[in-house]
Amino acid sequence: MAVLSGNRVVSVTPGARLEGVRPGMRKREAESMCPMLELVAADPERDARAFEKVMAALEQLAPRWEVTSPGRCSVPSRGPARFFGGEAAVAGKVLEAVRSAIGGLARKNPTGPASHPPAVGVSVVDGPWAAAVLAERAARAAGSVPSHLLRGAPGSSTGNPGGTPIVVVPPGAAARHLGGLPTAALMQGGGSWGPAEDREHLVEVLERLGLHTLGRYANLEPSDVLSRFGRLGLRAHDMARGAESSLLCPSERPGDLEVSTVFDPPATTVEQVAFMARSSAVQMQAGLAERGLVCTRVLVSVRTAGGDRIDRLWRDEGALDPSGVAQRTRWQLEGWVTRNAASRECPPGTDGDPADRDGAAPDPGVASLLLRADQAIPHQGDQLGLWSRPGKTPERVEKGVARLDAMLGPGRVTSPRLGGGRSPAERHDKRPFGVEGPDGGEPAAPWPGAPPSPQPTLVWRDPQPLGLFDREGAPVAVNGRGLVSAPPAVCTDLSGRPEEVLSWAGPWCIDERWWDPLGQRRRARIQVLLGSGAHLVTLEHGQWRLEATYD
């Protein structure tokens, strides 16, 4: 089985991994590797509902668990270690509780082979990112591991079944345990410390520079890292040397910054609560912005009309925006509903399926919602994009484009991209909105015969004929060796109005598909500077045409 998102595999079961299916593969490639592969659409809400059972088991051991994403959570170990008699004992208790919880889930969905039990990794180490990475490695050592925890680690093996799923690192020794890991490990551990594209680019640059391990990267001076790779690189450098700044403890917690909402009458659907969570998060974010802070850990506390209380800490190193808070509130409530649906008698015909509740809130409804900025850090600024906000295209824009596609037909809404080619028209590429990857030529390729940069800003769809003459009034020609008959001196448009050529450059000659009598094209291009501006003109079949204009 594999999970798909955007026509790419994002997660695979151990059985699919043994067949060669890996995260990042396209759907067709994955199916060619494993013809019997069962494909499932990605659904974070489904994952959150399933993970709630695990969180319920863990909260019996210790409070203040922080959920980074469904399937990954963390907790400060100092208190539980004192209670259970050491960090190794705590890790053992956690492992036992998680295995017991997910064992029940696996029995309800026995899709994988029995020889591949659910994989769990537990680590105790300085810093949440280091803990996540070492826990993933511990899970691989103990057996197979859910591949959505290994994103960004191509070629990972299923590990040694005889390994241990627990790693306990003494304080201050994180750098030694991380030093031998490849730099691609920066893509693991949840990856909320920076945009995926920026992290991938950083890893690619480090590998090109010969820094193939975290240890070699950690040996660089922080000042050199900051000047070369910026804040993102410096943060990765801190993580590589075991000096994470975001520890699981209160650091600059604005305790008075919380927003509470009372529902009267009680809210009866999850969507009602999520809507108010977003409004409350906007208010909380405004208060943080006044202090120059962003929230990285939020407490979502829900009280039901029946007196139950549902608390959960959610962490995101990339800062939690209002939409993210609303999404996590929805996950929290749906997970709670799922867990309680299994513990009581369900109406006839529902078979305990939480989907049959159709988004119902916890019975007998939600009475109040509290959001508290449990941890905040100084805002370091963002580079805004075209949509006046950082990051990817806003969801509302994507939904609007989807509606236009439905009205106009698939692929009719396009966005401009820089493509590859020898002519300006070929380099101005248009692709269906949201489609990534080079469909045409590679922009960085040499492209012999193409005019040099900078590229013209205006490309004429229908190039207009014009005349190009030398000082004697003879038409300028280009011979087979790429030489002009005489320097151009005068240019005339369709009306015959002459303009003096102040300067010129070229020619750049192209002989495309010379082996095909029907498809062959021979062209020569010249840049000319006139009083009206700079232009790119093309000679083909003895006729000069205005192809493009420079700014």
C-alpha positions as CSV (number, residue, x, y, z in Angstrom):
1,M,0.0,0.0,0.0
2,A,1.1,3.5,-0.7
3,V,-0.2,7.0,0.1
4,L,-0.5,9.5,-2.7
5,S,-0.4,13.3,-2.6
6,G,-0.2,15.4,-5.7
7,N,0.3,12.3,-7.9
8,R,3.4,11.4,-5.9
9,V,4.0,8.8,-3.3
10,V,4.5,10.3,0.2
11,S,4.2,7.1,2.3
12,V,4.5,3.4,1.8
13,T,3.9,0.2,3.9
14,P,6.8,-2.1,4.6
15,G,5.6,-4.6,2.0
16,A,5.6,-1.9,-0.7
17,R,9.0,-0.8,0.4
18,L,10.3,-4.4,-0.1
19,E,9.0,-4.2,-3.7
20,G,11.1,-1.1,-4.4
21,V,8.4,1.6,-3.9
22,R,9.9,4.8,-2.4
23,P,8.5,8.1,-1.3
24,G,8.9,10.8,-4.0
25,M,8.0,8.4,-6.9
26,R,5.3,9.3,-9.3
27,K,2.2,7.2,-9.3
28,R,3.0,5.5,-12.6
29,E,6.6,4.6,-11.6
30,A,5.4,3.2,-8.3
31,E,2.8,1.0,-10.1
32,S,5.4,-0.3,-12.4
33,M,7.6,-1.3,-9.5
34,C,4.6,-3.1,-7.8
35,P,1.7,-3.9,-10.1
36,M,-0.4,-5.1,-7.1
37,L,0.2,-1.8,-5.3
38,E,-2.9,-0.4,-3.5
39,L,-3.0,3.4,-3.6
40,V,-4.7,5.6,-1.0
41,A,-5.1,9.3,-1.1
42,A,-3.4,11.3,1.6
43,D,-5.7,12.3,4.4
44,P,-4.1,14.1,7.4
45,E,-7.5,14.1,9.3
46,R,-7.7,10.4,9.0
47,D,-4.1,10.1,10.3
48,A,-4.9,12.4,13.2
49,R,-8.0,10.4,14.2
50,A,-5.9,7.2,14.3
51,F,-3.1,8.8,16.2
52,E,-5.4,10.0,18.9
53,K,-5.5,6.5,20.4
54,V,-1.7,6.6,20.7
55,M,-1.8,10.0,22.4
56,A,-4.4,8.8,24.8
57,A,-2.1,5.9,25.8
58,L,0.9,8.3,26.2
59,E,-1.0,10.8,28.3
60,Q,-1.4,8.0,30.9
61,L,2.4,8.2,31.4
62,A,3.1,11.9,31.4
63,P,1.4,15.2,30.7
64,R,2.3,18.0,28.2
65,W,3.0,15.8,25.1
66,E,3.6,18.0,22.1
67,V,2.3,16.8,18.7
68,T,4.3,17.9,15.7
69,S,2.3,15.9,13.2
70,P,0.2,12.8,13.3
71,G,2.7,10.0,14.0
72,R,5.3,12.1,15.7
73,C,5.2,13.6,19.2
74,S,7.6,14.5,22.1
75,V,7.7,15.3,25.8
76,P,10.3,16.7,28.2
77,S,11.9,13.7,29.8
78,R,13.1,15.1,33.2
79,G,9.9,14.6,35.2
80,P,9.0,11.2,33.9
81,A,12.6,10.0,34.3
82,R,12.5,10.8,38.0
83,F,9.2,9.1,38.4
84,F,10.0,5.9,36.5
85,G,13.6,5.6,37.6
86,G,15.6,6.8,34.6
87,E,15.4,7.8,30.9
88,A,15.8,4.3,29.7
89,A,12.9,3.2,31.8
90,V,10.7,6.0,30.5
91,A,11.6,5.1,26.9
92,G,10.7,1.5,27.6
93,K,7.3,2.5,29.0
94,V,6.7,4.7,26.0
95,L,7.6,2.0,23.6
96,E,5.3,-0.5,25.3
97,A,2.4,2.0,25.4
98,V,2.7,2.9,21.7
99,R,3.1,-0.7,20.5
100,S,0.0,-1.7,22.4
101,A,-2.0,1.2,20.9
102,I,-1.0,0.8,17.3
103,G,-1.2,-3.0,17.6
104,G,-4.9,-2.6,17.9
105,L,-5.0,-0.4,14.9
106,A,-3.0,-2.8,12.9
107,R,-5.3,-5.7,13.7
108,K,-8.2,-3.6,12.4
109,N,-6.4,-3.0,9.1
110,P,-4.2,-6.1,8.4
111,T,-3.0,-5.0,5.0
112,G,0.7,-5.7,5.5
113,P,2.5,-9.0,6.0
114,A,2.6,-10.4,9.5
115,S,6.3,-10.4,9.4
116,H,6.3,-6.6,9.5
117,P,4.9,-5.4,12.8
118,P,4.2,-1.7,13.3
119,A,7.6,0.0,13.7
120,V,8.2,2.3,16.6
121,G,11.3,4.3,17.5
122,V,11.9,6.1,20.8
123,S,14.9,8.3,21.6
124,V,16.0,10.5,24.5
125,V,18.4,13.2,23.4
126,D,18.9,17.0,23.6
127,G,16.5,18.8,21.2
128,P,13.3,17.8,19.5
129,W,14.8,17.5,16.0
130,A,17.6,15.3,17.1
131,A,15.2,13.2,19.0
132,A,12.9,12.7,15.9
133,V,15.8,11.8,13.7
134,L,17.4,9.3,16.1
135,A,13.9,7.8,16.8
136,E,13.5,7.2,13.1
137,R,16.8,5.5,12.9
138,A,15.9,3.4,15.9
139,A,12.7,2.3,14.2
140,R,14.7,1.3,11.1
141,A,17.2,-0.6,13.2
142,A,14.3,-2.5,14.9
143,G,12.7,-3.4,11.6
144,S,10.7,-1.6,8.9
145,V,9.5,2.0,9.4
146,P,6.6,4.0,8.0
147,S,8.2,5.8,5.1
148,H,6.5,9.1,5.7
149,L,8.9,9.5,8.6
150,L,11.8,8.9,6.2
151,R,11.0,11.6,3.6
152,G,14.2,13.0,2.2
153,A,16.2,9.9,2.9
154,P,16.4,8.1,-0.5
155,G,17.8,4.6,-0.5
156,S,17.0,3.9,3.2
157,S,17.0,0.3,4.0
158,T,14.6,-1.5,6.2
159,G,17.2,-1.9,8.8
160,N,18.3,-4.8,11.0
161,P,15.4,-6.7,12.6
162,G,17.7,-7.5,15.5
163,G,18.3,-3.8,16.4
164,T,16.9,-1.9,19.3
165,P,14.1,0.6,18.9
166,I,15.3,2.7,21.8
167,V,18.2,5.2,21.8
168,V,19.3,7.1,24.9
169,V,21.9,9.8,24.4
170,P,23.6,11.4,27.4
171,P,23.3,15.1,27.8
172,G,25.7,17.0,25.6
173,A,26.5,14.0,23.4
174,A,24.0,14.6,20.6
175,A,26.6,16.0,18.2
176,R,28.6,12.7,18.4
177,H,25.5,10.6,17.5
178,L,24.5,12.9,14.7
179,G,27.9,13.5,13.2
180,G,28.0,10.3,11.1
181,L,24.5,10.9,9.5
182,P,24.3,12.1,5.9
183,T,23.3,15.7,5.3
184,A,20.1,14.4,3.7
185,A,19.1,13.7,7.3
186,L,18.2,17.4,7.5
187,M,15.1,16.5,5.5
188,Q,14.0,14.1,8.3
189,G,12.6,14.8,11.7
190,G,9.4,16.5,10.6
191,G,11.0,19.3,8.7
192,S,8.9,22.2,10.1
193,W,12.1,24.3,10.7
194,G,12.0,25.6,7.1
195,P,10.2,25.3,3.7
196,A,10.8,22.0,2.0
197,E,12.2,23.6,-1.2
198,D,14.7,25.7,0.8
199,R,15.8,22.6,2.9
200,E,16.3,20.6,-0.3
201,H,18.3,23.3,-1.9
202,L,20.5,23.6,1.2
203,V,21.2,19.8,1.3
204,E,22.0,19.9,-2.4
205,V,24.5,22.7,-2.0
206,L,26.1,21.1,1.0
207,E,26.6,17.8,-0.9
208,R,28.1,19.7,-3.9
209,L,30.6,21.3,-1.5
210,G,31.7,17.9,-0.3
211,L,29.9,18.3,3.1
212,H,28.4,14.8,3.0
213,T,27.9,14.3,6.7
214,L,26.4,16.4,9.5
215,G,29.7,16.1,11.4
216,R,31.6,17.9,8.6
217,Y,28.9,20.6,8.4
218,A,29.0,21.0,12.2
219,N,32.8,21.7,12.1
220,L,32.3,24.9,10.2
221,E,32.4,28.2,12.0
222,P,28.9,29.6,12.7
223,S,29.9,33.0,11.4
224,D,30.9,31.4,8.1
225,V,27.7,29.4,7.9
226,L,25.6,32.5,8.5
227,S,27.4,34.6,5.8
228,R,27.2,31.8,3.2
229,F,23.8,30.0,3.9
230,G,21.8,32.6,5.9
231,R,19.5,32.0,8.8
232,L,18.2,28.7,7.5
233,G,21.7,27.3,7.1
234,L,22.6,28.6,10.6
235,R,19.7,26.8,12.1
236,A,20.6,23.6,10.3
237,H,24.2,24.1,11.6
238,D,22.9,24.4,15.2
239,M,20.9,21.2,14.7
240,A,23.9,19.3,13.3
241,R,26.1,20.2,16.3
242,G,23.4,19.3,18.8
243,A,22.7,22.9,19.8
244,E,19.0,23.3,19.0
245,S,17.5,26.5,20.3
246,S,13.9,25.1,20.5
247,L,14.0,22.8,23.5
248,L,10.9,21.3,25.0
249,C,10.6,23.7,27.9
250,P,9.0,27.1,28.4
251,S,11.1,29.8,26.8
252,E,9.6,33.3,26.5
253,R,6.0,32.1,27.1
254,P,3.6,35.0,26.9
255,G,1.4,33.5,29.6
256,D,-1.2,36.2,29.5
257,L,-1.8,35.9,25.8
258,E,-4.8,33.6,25.4
259,V,-8.1,33.8,23.7
260,S,-11.2,32.1,25.0
261,T,-14.5,31.6,23.2
262,V,-17.8,30.4,24.8
263,F,-20.4,28.6,22.7
264,D,-24.0,29.3,23.8
265,P,-25.7,27.1,22.8
266,P,-22.9,24.5,22.7
267,A,-21.4,23.9,19.2
268,T,-22.6,20.6,17.7
269,T,-20.2,20.2,14.8
270,V,-16.4,20.2,14.4
271,E,-16.6,22.8,11.7
272,Q,-18.2,25.3,14.0
273,V,-15.4,24.9,16.5
274,A,-12.7,25.0,13.8
275,F,-14.2,28.2,12.4
276,M,-14.0,29.9,15.8
277,A,-10.5,28.5,16.4
278,R,-9.4,30.4,13.3
279,S,-11.0,33.6,14.4
280,S,-9.4,33.3,17.8
281,A,-6.0,32.5,16.3
282,V,-6.2,35.7,14.2
283,Q,-6.8,37.7,17.4
284,M,-3.9,35.8,19.2
285,Q,-1.6,36.4,16.2
286,A,-2.3,40.1,16.3
287,G,-1.3,40.3,20.0
288,L,1.9,38.4,19.2
289,A,2.7,40.7,16.3
290,E,2.5,43.7,18.5
291,R,5.3,42.2,20.5
292,G,7.3,41.1,17.5
293,L,6.7,37.4,18.3
294,V,5.4,34.3,16.4
295,C,3.8,31.3,18.1
296,T,5.6,27.9,17.7
297,R,3.6,26.0,20.3
298,V,-0.1,26.5,21.0
299,L,-2.3,24.9,23.6
300,V,-5.8,24.0,22.3
301,S,-8.2,23.4,25.2
302,V,-11.7,22.3,24.6
303,R,-14.4,21.9,27.2
304,T,-17.6,20.0,26.4
305,A,-21.0,20.7,27.8
306,G,-20.8,17.5,29.7
307,G,-17.7,18.7,31.7
308,D,-15.0,16.8,29.7
309,R,-11.8,18.7,28.9
310,I,-9.6,18.0,25.8
311,D,-6.2,19.6,26.0
312,R,-3.4,19.2,23.4
313,L,-0.1,21.0,22.7
314,W,0.7,21.5,19.1
315,R,4.2,22.5,17.8
316,D,5.4,23.9,14.5
317,E,8.9,25.4,14.3
318,G,7.8,27.3,11.2
319,A,5.3,29.3,13.2
320,L,1.6,28.4,13.6
321,D,-0.7,30.6,11.5
322,P,-4.5,30.9,12.0
323,S,-5.3,28.2,9.3
324,G,-2.8,25.8,11.0
325,V,-4.4,26.3,14.4
326,A,-7.9,25.7,13.0
327,Q,-6.6,22.6,11.2
328,R,-5.1,21.2,14.4
329,T,-8.2,22.0,16.4
330,R,-10.2,20.0,13.9
331,W,-7.7,17.1,14.1
332,Q,-7.9,17.2,17.9
333,L,-11.7,17.1,18.1
334,E,-12.1,14.4,15.4
335,G,-9.5,12.3,17.1
336,W,-11.3,12.6,20.4
337,V,-14.6,11.7,18.8
338,T,-13.1,8.7,17.2
339,R,-11.6,7.5,20.4
340,N,-14.8,7.8,22.3
341,A,-16.9,6.3,19.6
342,A,-15.1,3.1,20.1
343,S,-15.7,3.1,23.8
344,R,-19.5,3.3,23.7
345,E,-22.3,1.6,21.9
346,C,-22.8,3.2,18.4
347,P,-26.1,3.6,16.7
348,P,-27.2,0.7,14.6
349,G,-25.6,0.6,11.1
350,T,-22.6,2.8,12.0
351,D,-20.3,-0.1,13.0
352,G,-18.3,2.4,15.0
353,D,-17.0,4.2,12.0
354,P,-16.3,7.9,13.0
355,A,-17.1,8.9,9.5
356,D,-20.8,8.1,10.2
357,R,-20.9,10.9,12.7
358,D,-20.6,13.4,9.8
359,G,-18.4,15.9,11.6
360,A,-20.3,15.8,14.9
361,A,-18.6,17.5,17.9
362,P,-18.2,15.7,21.2
363,D,-21.5,14.9,22.8
364,P,-23.3,16.8,24.1
365,G,-21.4,19.6,22.3
366,V,-18.5,22.0,22.8
367,A,-19.1,24.7,25.5
368,S,-15.8,26.6,25.3
369,L,-12.5,26.8,23.4
370,L,-9.3,28.2,24.7
371,L,-6.2,29.0,22.7
372,R,-3.0,29.9,24.5
373,A,0.4,30.8,22.9
374,D,2.4,28.4,25.0
375,Q,5.7,29.2,23.4
376,A,6.8,32.1,21.2
377,I,10.0,33.3,19.5
378,P,11.1,36.6,18.0
379,H,9.8,37.1,14.5
380,Q,12.8,37.2,12.1
381,G,10.8,38.4,9.1
382,D,9.7,36.7,5.9
383,Q,10.3,37.2,2.2
384,L,6.8,38.0,0.8
385,G,5.9,36.5,-2.6
386,L,3.5,37.6,-5.3
387,W,0.5,37.0,-3.1
388,S,1.8,39.3,-0.3
389,R,2.5,36.4,2.0
390,P,5.4,34.0,2.5
391,G,5.4,30.4,1.4
392,K,3.3,28.7,-1.2
393,T,0.2,29.9,-3.1
394,P,-2.7,30.7,-0.7
395,E,-5.4,28.1,-0.5
396,R,-8.1,30.5,-1.6
397,V,-6.2,31.2,-4.8
398,E,-5.9,27.4,-5.5
399,K,-9.6,27.0,-4.8
400,G,-10.4,29.8,-7.2
401,V,-8.3,28.3,-9.9
402,A,-10.0,24.9,-9.4
403,R,-13.3,26.6,-10.0
404,L,-12.1,28.3,-13.1
405,D,-10.7,25.0,-14.4
406,A,-14.1,23.4,-13.9
407,M,-15.7,26.2,-15.9
408,L,-13.2,26.6,-18.7
409,G,-11.8,23.0,-18.9
410,P,-8.7,21.3,-17.5
411,G,-5.4,23.1,-18.2
412,R,-7.0,26.3,-19.5
413,V,-5.7,28.4,-16.5
414,T,-2.0,28.8,-17.0
415,S,1.0,30.5,-15.2
416,P,4.2,31.8,-16.9
417,R,7.5,30.0,-16.3
418,L,11.0,30.4,-17.6
419,G,11.6,27.6,-20.1
420,G,14.4,26.6,-22.4
421,G,14.9,27.3,-26.1
422,R,16.8,29.3,-28.7
423,S,14.1,31.9,-29.3
424,P,12.4,34.2,-26.8
425,A,9.0,32.7,-27.6
426,E,10.3,29.3,-26.6
427,R,11.8,30.6,-23.3
428,H,8.4,32.1,-22.3
429,D,6.7,28.9,-21.2
430,K,3.1,28.6,-20.0
431,R,2.0,25.6,-18.0
432,P,-1.3,24.6,-16.3
433,F,-1.5,26.4,-13.0
434,G,0.0,24.3,-10.2
435,V,2.0,21.9,-12.5
436,E,5.6,21.6,-11.4
437,G,8.6,20.3,-13.2
438,P,10.3,21.1,-16.6
439,D,7.8,20.2,-19.3
440,G,9.9,21.8,-22.0
441,G,13.6,22.6,-22.2
442,E,15.9,23.2,-19.3
443,P,16.5,26.9,-18.9
444,A,20.1,26.5,-17.8
445,A,21.1,24.4,-20.9
446,P,23.6,26.0,-23.3
447,W,21.2,26.5,-26.3
448,P,23.7,27.4,-29.1
449,G,22.4,30.1,-31.3
450,A,20.2,31.8,-28.6
451,P,20.7,35.5,-28.0
452,P,22.6,36.3,-24.8
453,S,21.0,37.5,-21.6
454,P,19.2,39.7,-20.6
455,Q,16.1,38.4,-22.3
456,P,13.6,40.7,-24.0
457,T,10.6,41.7,-22.0
458,L,8.1,41.8,-24.8
459,V,7.8,38.9,-27.3
460,W,5.5,39.6,-30.3
461,R,3.0,36.8,-31.0
462,D,3.0,37.7,-34.7
463,P,6.4,39.1,-35.7
464,Q,5.9,42.1,-38.0
465,P,7.9,42.4,-41.3
466,L,10.5,45.3,-41.4
467,G,13.4,46.4,-43.5
468,L,17.1,46.5,-42.5
469,F,19.5,48.3,-44.8
470,D,23.1,49.3,-44.9
471,R,24.4,52.9,-45.6
472,E,24.2,52.3,-49.4
473,G,20.5,51.4,-49.1
474,A,21.1,47.7,-49.8
475,P,19.2,45.1,-47.8
476,V,21.4,43.5,-45.0
477,A,21.9,39.8,-45.6
478,V,23.6,37.0,-43.6
479,N,25.7,34.4,-45.5
480,G,26.2,30.7,-44.6
481,R,29.2,31.5,-42.5
482,G,27.2,33.7,-40.2
483,L,28.6,37.0,-41.5
484,V,26.5,40.1,-42.3
485,S,26.8,41.6,-45.8
486,A,27.3,45.1,-44.2
487,P,26.6,46.8,-40.9
488,P,22.9,47.7,-40.6
489,A,22.4,51.5,-40.7
490,V,18.7,52.0,-41.3
491,C,15.5,50.2,-40.2
492,T,12.1,50.7,-41.7
493,D,8.7,49.4,-40.5
494,L,5.6,48.5,-42.5
495,S,4.8,52.2,-43.2
496,G,8.3,52.7,-44.6
497,R,9.3,55.2,-42.0
498,P,13.1,55.0,-41.6
499,E,14.9,54.9,-38.2
500,E,18.7,55.2,-37.8
501,V,20.4,52.1,-36.3
502,L,22.5,53.6,-33.4
503,S,24.1,50.3,-32.5
504,W,23.8,46.6,-33.2
505,A,25.1,43.1,-32.2
506,G,25.1,39.7,-33.7
507,P,24.2,37.8,-35.7
508,W,23.2,34.6,-33.9
509,C,22.5,31.9,-36.5
510,I,20.4,28.8,-36.1
511,D,20.0,25.8,-38.4
512,E,17.3,23.6,-36.8
513,R,16.3,20.2,-38.1
514,W,18.8,20.4,-41.0
515,W,18.2,16.7,-41.7
516,D,14.5,17.2,-42.3
517,P,13.6,18.9,-45.6
518,L,10.1,19.7,-44.4
519,G,10.9,20.8,-40.8
520,Q,14.2,22.6,-41.4
521,R,14.4,26.3,-40.3
522,R,17.4,28.6,-40.9
523,R,17.3,31.9,-39.0
524,A,19.7,34.7,-38.0
525,R,19.0,37.2,-35.3
526,I,20.4,40.7,-34.7
527,Q,20.0,43.1,-31.8
528,V,19.4,46.6,-33.0
529,L,19.3,49.8,-31.0
530,L,17.0,52.5,-32.5
531,G,15.8,55.8,-31.2
532,S,12.6,54.2,-30.2
533,G,14.3,51.4,-28.2
534,A,16.2,48.1,-28.5
535,H,14.8,45.2,-30.5
536,L,15.5,41.7,-31.6
537,V,15.0,41.2,-35.3
538,T,15.1,37.9,-37.2
539,L,16.0,37.0,-40.8
540,E,14.2,34.0,-42.3
541,H,13.5,33.3,-46.0
542,G,15.1,36.6,-46.9
543,Q,12.7,38.7,-44.7
544,W,13.5,40.6,-41.5
545,R,10.9,40.5,-38.8
546,L,10.5,42.2,-35.4
547,E,10.6,39.3,-33.0
548,A,10.9,40.9,-29.5
549,T,11.5,44.2,-27.7
550,Y,13.8,45.0,-24.8
551,D,12.8,47.1,-21.8
